């Protein structure tokens, strides 16, 4: 059995990172917005840093829970989220702004909702 309190702490850090991504992404309407200005490039860099932090935290959460917690919430591609951390970290200069745009637009909101659900579920145990 794992410590729900520690798991919630990790999940709250992920939740914070997701909110930072949503805030930074809110002014981006196309992948080109990431590359058109220095501000866009800075936003891309900052979002990528949060994606790295999320991926690393998910890996830590899996280690802490013995890989049992996230599997209870299959609507999120947890493996993909952890893998994105590796891609960004090891191949940053090959990063595709369209891929990051797609992640922010299509996956971050759903992950944020599921993370909130997991926190509530753990708090109610």
N, C-alpha and C positions, 0 to 999 in steps of 0.2 A: 504494500500500500504506500502511496505517496502522500506528501504533505500538501493538503489543499491550499493552505495559506501561502506557501512558497509558489505554488502553481499560479495562484491569483496574482501574486506580485509580478511574475514573469508576464502573465497575460495583460496586466495593466500597462506594462512597459510597451508591449506590442500594440495595445490599443492607442496609447499616446503617439507612437510612431505612425500608425495608420491615420490618425487625425492630422498629424503634421503633413503627411502626403496629401490628404484631401484638401487641406488649406492651400498648400503650394500648387496643387494641380488645378485649383478652381478657376484660374485665369488662362488656362491652356485649353485651346479649342481644337488644335490639330497637332500632329507630330512636328510640323514645321515650326510651331511656336517655341519648341524647345531649342531650335537651332538658329532662329532668325536674329536673336539679340543676345547680348551678354546676360541680361536678366533671365532669359529663357534657358541658357546654358547653365547658369547658376541654379535655377530651379531643377533642372535635370540632374545636376550633381547632387543637390540636397535630397531629392527624392530617391536617387540611387543609394545614397548613404542610409536612408531609412529602410529601404528594401533589404540592404545587407544586414542591418540591425534586426529586422524582423526575421529574416531567414536564420540568423545565428540564434536568436531567442527561441525560435521554434525547435531548433536542434537541441538546445539546452532543455526545453520543456519535455521533449521526447526522452532525453536521457533521464530526467528527473522522474518522469511518470512511467518509465519502462516501455514507452511507446504505446501505452494503453489509452491515453486521454483523447488525443486528436482523432483516433480512429472511430470514436463515438460520434464524430461530426463529419460525415463523409461528403457534405455538400461543398467543401473547400478542397482544392487541390494542394494539400499540405506538402506533398513531395515536390510539386512544382515550385511552391513558395520557397522551400529550403534550397532547391536547385538553383533558383534565380540568384540567391545569395552567392553561390559559387560562380555562376556565369559573370555576374557583375564584378566580383572580386578578382577573378583570374583573367577576364577578357574585357576589361573596361574600355579599352580603346577601340574595340570592335562592337561596342554597344550600339544597338539599333533604337533610335528615338521612337520609331513606330511601335516596337515591342513594349517599351516602357509606357507609352501612351495607352496602348491596349490594356496593359495590366492595371494602370490607374483607373481607366474608364470602366473596365469590365469585371475586375476582380477585387479591387480594394474595398468598395462599398459592401459587397457581400461578406468578405472576410471580417470587416469591422462588426457587422451584425452578429456573425457567428461567435466572434471573440467575446462580445458582450453577453451572449447567451451562455457561453461556457463559464464566464465569471459568475453569472447569476446562479447557474447550476451548482458550481462549487461552493458558493456562499450558502446555499440552502441545504448542503449535506450535513 
